[in-house]
Amino acid sequence: MAQFIRVASTADLAPGEAKCVEAAGKKIALFNLEGSFYAIDDTCTHRGGRASRGAWG
């Protein structure tokens, strides 16, 4: 069963911001895109870098 781990609050990310957090030993990229929040693995599948530092928007 999935386990939820609180890593941030919505107030921690302004619209257009990204942030990297760590939970259960994994780096997770958090994004606020116009008030919608997303969490994905922080590894870019195209270049292998950090997704939270990439160009997006």
N, CA, C and O atoms as a GROMACS GRO file, in nm:
protein
  228
    1MET      N    1   0.084  -0.117   0.000
    1MET     CA    2   0.000   0.000   0.000
    1MET      C    3   0.089   0.125   0.000
    1MET      O    4   0.195   0.126   0.063
    2ALA      N    5   0.046   0.228  -0.069
    2ALA     CA    6   0.122   0.353  -0.078
    2ALA      C    7   0.124   0.423   0.058
    2ALA      O    8   0.028   0.415   0.135
    3GLN      N    9   0.234   0.491   0.083
    3GLN     CA   10   0.248   0.567   0.206
    3GLN      C   11   0.265   0.713   0.168
    3GLN      O   12   0.345   0.745   0.080
    4PHE      N   13   0.192   0.801   0.233
    4PHE     CA   14   0.205   0.943   0.208
    4PHE      C   15   0.298   1.005   0.310
    4PHE      O   16   0.286   0.979   0.430
    5ILE      N   17   0.392   1.087   0.262
    5ILE     CA   18   0.488   1.154   0.348
    5ILE      C   19   0.479   1.303   0.318
    5ILE      O   20   0.502   1.345   0.204
    6ARG      N   21   0.448   1.383   0.418
    6ARG     CA   22   0.439   1.528   0.399
    6ARG      C   23   0.579   1.585   0.386
    6ARG      O   24   0.663   1.567   0.475
    7VAL      N   25   0.605   1.654   0.276
    7VAL     CA   26   0.738   1.710   0.251
    7VAL      C   27   0.735   1.862   0.236
    7VAL      O   28   0.839   1.927   0.244
    8ALA      N   29   0.616   1.918   0.215
    8ALA     CA   30   0.602   2.063   0.195
    8ALA      C   31   0.455   2.099   0.207
    8ALA      O   32   0.368   2.012   0.208
    9SER      N   33   0.430   2.228   0.215
    9SER     CA   34   0.292   2.275   0.209
    9SER      C   35   0.276   2.358   0.082
    9SER      O   36   0.376   2.398   0.022
   10THR      N   37   0.154   2.384   0.042
   10THR     CA   38   0.131   2.461  -0.081
   10THR      C   39   0.190   2.601  -0.069
   10THR      O   40   0.225   2.662  -0.170
   11ALA      N   41   0.201   2.654   0.052
   11ALA     CA   42   0.258   2.787   0.072
   11ALA      C   43   0.409   2.790   0.045
   11ALA      O   44   0.466   2.897   0.029
   12ASP      N   45   0.472   2.674   0.040
   12ASP     CA   46   0.617   2.666   0.016
   12ASP      C   47   0.656   2.689  -0.129
   12ASP      O   48   0.773   2.713  -0.159
   13LEU      N   49   0.559   2.681  -0.222
   13LEU     CA   50   0.588   2.696  -0.365
   13LEU      C   51   0.497   2.801  -0.426
   13LEU      O   52   0.376   2.783  -0.434
   14ALA      N   53   0.556   2.910  -0.469
   14ALA     CA   54   0.480   3.013  -0.540
   14ALA      C   55   0.451   2.964  -0.682
   14ALA      O   56   0.521   2.875  -0.731
   15PRO      N   57   0.350   3.019  -0.749
   15PRO     CA   58   0.324   2.979  -0.888
   15PRO      C   59   0.449   2.997  -0.973
   15PRO      O   60   0.516   3.100  -0.969
   16GLY      N   61   0.480   2.894  -1.052
   16GLY     CA   62   0.598   2.896  -1.138
   16GLY      C   63   0.726   2.846  -1.073
   16GLY      O   64   0.831   2.844  -1.137
   17GLU      N   65   0.718   2.807  -0.946
   17GLU     CA   66   0.837   2.759  -0.876
   17GLU      C   67   0.849   2.608  -0.877
   17GLU      O   68   0.750   2.535  -0.890
   18ALA      N   69   0.973   2.561  -0.863
   18ALA     CA   70   1.004   2.419  -0.847
   18ALA      C   71   1.093   2.405  -0.726
   18ALA      O   72   1.166   2.497  -0.689
   19LYS      N   73   1.088   2.288  -0.664
   19LYS     CA   74   1.167   2.263  -0.544
   19LYS      C   75   1.199   2.114  -0.538
   19LYS      O   76   1.115   2.031  -0.573
   20CYS      N   77   1.319   2.081  -0.494
   20CYS     CA   78   1.357   1.942  -0.474
   20CYS      C   79   1.348   1.909  -0.326
   20CYS      O   80   1.398   1.983  -0.242
   21VAL      N   81   1.283   1.798  -0.294
   21VAL     CA   82   1.274   1.749  -0.157
   21VAL      C   83   1.316   1.603  -0.155
   21VAL      O   84   1.324   1.539  -0.259
   22GLU      N   85   1.343   1.551  -0.036
   22GLU     CA   86   1.378   1.410  -0.024
   22GLU      C   87   1.279   1.342   0.068
   22GLU      O   88   1.246   1.393   0.175
   23ALA      N   89   1.231   1.225   0.025
   23ALA     CA   90   1.137   1.146   0.104
   23ALA      C   91   1.170   0.999   0.085
   23ALA      O   92   1.181   0.952  -0.028
   24ALA      N   93   1.184   0.929   0.194
   24ALA     CA   94   1.214   0.785   0.191
   24ALA      C   95   1.335   0.754   0.104
   24ALA      O   96   1.338   0.653   0.034
   25GLY      N   97   1.436   0.843   0.108
   25GLY     CA   98   1.558   0.820   0.033
   25GLY      C   99   1.552   0.854  -0.115
   25GLY      O  100   1.648   0.828  -0.188
   26LYS      N  101   1.441   0.911  -0.161
   26LYS     CA  102   1.428   0.948  -0.302
   26LYS      C  103   1.418   1.099  -0.315
   26LYS      O  104   1.357   1.166  -0.232
   27LYS      N  105   1.481   1.153  -0.421
   27LYS     CA  106   1.468   1.296  -0.451
   27LYS      C  107   1.344   1.315  -0.538
   27LYS      O  108   1.328   1.249  -0.641
   28ILE      N  109   1.259   1.406  -0.494
   28ILE     CA  110   1.132   1.434  -0.561
   28ILE      C  111   1.128   1.581  -0.602
   28ILE      O  112   1.160   1.668  -0.522
   29ALA      N  113   1.090   1.607  -0.726
   29ALA     CA  114   1.073   1.744  -0.774
   29ALA      C  115   0.927   1.784  -0.754
   29ALA      O  116   0.836   1.714  -0.797
   30LEU      N  117   0.907   1.898  -0.689
   30LEU     CA  118   0.773   1.954  -0.670
   30LEU      C  119   0.760   2.076  -0.759
   30LEU      O  120   0.853   2.155  -0.771
   31PHE      N  121   0.644   2.090  -0.822
   31PHE     CA  122   0.619   2.202  -0.912
   31PHE      C  123   0.484   2.265  -0.881
   31PHE      O  124   0.388   2.194  -0.846
   32ASN      N  125   0.475   2.398  -0.892
   32ASN     CA  126   0.348   2.469  -0.886
   32ASN      C  127   0.330   2.534  -1.022
   32ASN      O  128   0.396   2.632  -1.054
   33LEU      N  129   0.241   2.480  -1.101
   33LEU     CA  130   0.212   2.534  -1.235
   33LEU      C  131   0.075   2.597  -1.232
   33LEU      O  132  -0.027   2.529  -1.244
   34GLU      N  133   0.074   2.730  -1.217
   34GLU     CA  134  -0.050   2.807  -1.216
   34GLU      C  135  -0.149   2.755  -1.113
   34GLU      O  136  -0.269   2.749  -1.140
   35GLY      N  137  -0.099   2.718  -0.994
   35GLY     CA  138  -0.186   2.674  -0.886
   35GLY      C  139  -0.213   2.524  -0.882
   35GLY      O  140  -0.279   2.477  -0.790
   36SER      N  141  -0.164   2.449  -0.980
   36SER     CA  142  -0.175   2.303  -0.978
   36SER      C  143  -0.039   2.249  -0.934
   36SER      O  144   0.065   2.292  -0.983
   37PHE      N  145  -0.041   2.154  -0.842
   37PHE     CA  146   0.081   2.102  -0.784
   37PHE      C  147   0.111   1.962  -0.836
   37PHE      O  148   0.021   1.879  -0.851
   38TYR      N  149   0.240   1.938  -0.864
   38TYR     CA  150   0.285   1.810  -0.919
   38TYR      C  151   0.409   1.763  -0.844
   38TYR      O  152   0.490   1.844  -0.799
   39ALA      N  153   0.423   1.632  -0.831
   39ALA     CA  154   0.542   1.572  -0.770
   39ALA      C  155   0.586   1.457  -0.860
   39ALA      O  156   0.509   1.366  -0.890
   40ILE      N  157   0.713   1.463  -0.904
   40ILE     CA  158   0.768   1.359  -0.990
   40ILE      C  159   0.909   1.327  -0.943
   40ILE      O  160   0.966   1.400  -0.862
   41ASP      N  161   0.965   1.218  -0.993
   41ASP     CA  162   1.105   1.186  -0.966
   41ASP      C  163   1.191   1.303  -1.012
   41ASP      O  164   1.164   1.360  -1.118
   42ASP      N  165   1.292   1.339  -0.938
   42ASP     CA  166   1.375   1.455  -0.972
   42ASP      C  167   1.479   1.426  -1.080
   42ASP      O  168   1.568   1.509  -1.100
   43THR      N  169   1.472   1.314  -1.147
   43THR     CA  170   1.567   1.282  -1.254
   43THR      C  171   1.503   1.308  -1.390
   43THR      O  172   1.399   1.251  -1.422
   44CYS      N  173   1.565   1.393  -1.469
   44CYS     CA  174   1.517   1.421  -1.604
   44CYS      C  175   1.541   1.298  -1.691
   44CYS      O  176   1.653   1.248  -1.698
   45THR      N  177   1.439   1.249  -1.756
   45THR     CA  178   1.453   1.131  -1.840
   45THR      C  179   1.524   1.161  -1.972
   45THR      O  180   1.571   1.069  -2.039
   46HIS      N  181   1.534   1.288  -2.011
   46HIS     CA  182   1.599   1.324  -2.137
   46HIS      C  183   1.750   1.340  -2.122
   46HIS      O  184   1.827   1.294  -2.207
   47ARG      N  185   1.792   1.405  -2.015
   47ARG     CA  186   1.934   1.436  -2.000
   47ARG      C  187   1.996   1.380  -1.872
   47ARG      O  188   2.117   1.390  -1.854
   48GLY      N  189   1.916   1.323  -1.786
   48GLY     CA  190   1.970   1.265  -1.664
   48GLY      C  191   2.000   1.364  -1.554
   48GLY      O  192   2.048   1.324  -1.448
   49GLY      N  193   1.973   1.491  -1.576
   49GLY     CA  194   1.996   1.592  -1.473
   49GLY      C  195   1.879   1.600  -1.376
   49GLY      O  196   1.793   1.512  -1.373
   50ARG      N  197   1.876   1.704  -1.298
   50ARG     CA  198   1.770   1.724  -1.200
   50ARG      C  199   1.651   1.792  -1.266
   50ARG      O  200   1.665   1.901  -1.322
   51ALA      N  201   1.536   1.731  -1.259
   51ALA     CA  202   1.414   1.788  -1.319
   51ALA      C  203   1.376   1.920  -1.254
   51ALA      O  204   1.324   2.009  -1.320
   52SER      N  205   1.402   1.934  -1.124
   52SER     CA  206   1.364   2.055  -1.052
   52SER      C  207   1.447   2.177  -1.093
   52SER      O  208   1.413   2.289  -1.056
   53ARG      N  209   1.554   2.155  -1.168
   53ARG     CA  210   1.638   2.267  -1.215
   53ARG      C  211   1.621   2.295  -1.362
   53ARG      O  212   1.681   2.390  -1.414
   54GLY      N  213   1.540   2.217  -1.432
   54GLY     CA  214   1.526   2.231  -1.576
   54GLY      C  215   1.440   2.349  -1.617
   54GLY      O  216   1.377   2.415  -1.535
   55ALA      N  217   1.440   2.374  -1.747
   55ALA     CA  218   1.356   2.480  -1.804
   55ALA      C  219   1.218   2.421  -1.830
   55ALA      O  220   1.204   2.321  -1.900
   56TRP      N  221   1.118   2.483  -1.775
   56TRP     CA  222   0.980   2.437  -1.793
   56TRP      C  223   0.890   2.557  -1.776
   56TRP      O  224   0.935   2.666  -1.741
   57GLY      N  225   0.765   2.537  -1.802
   57GLY     CA  226   0.671   2.646  -1.780
   57GLY      C  227   0.588   2.665  -1.894
   57GLY      O  228   0.502   2.752  -1.894
   0.00000   0.00000   0.00000
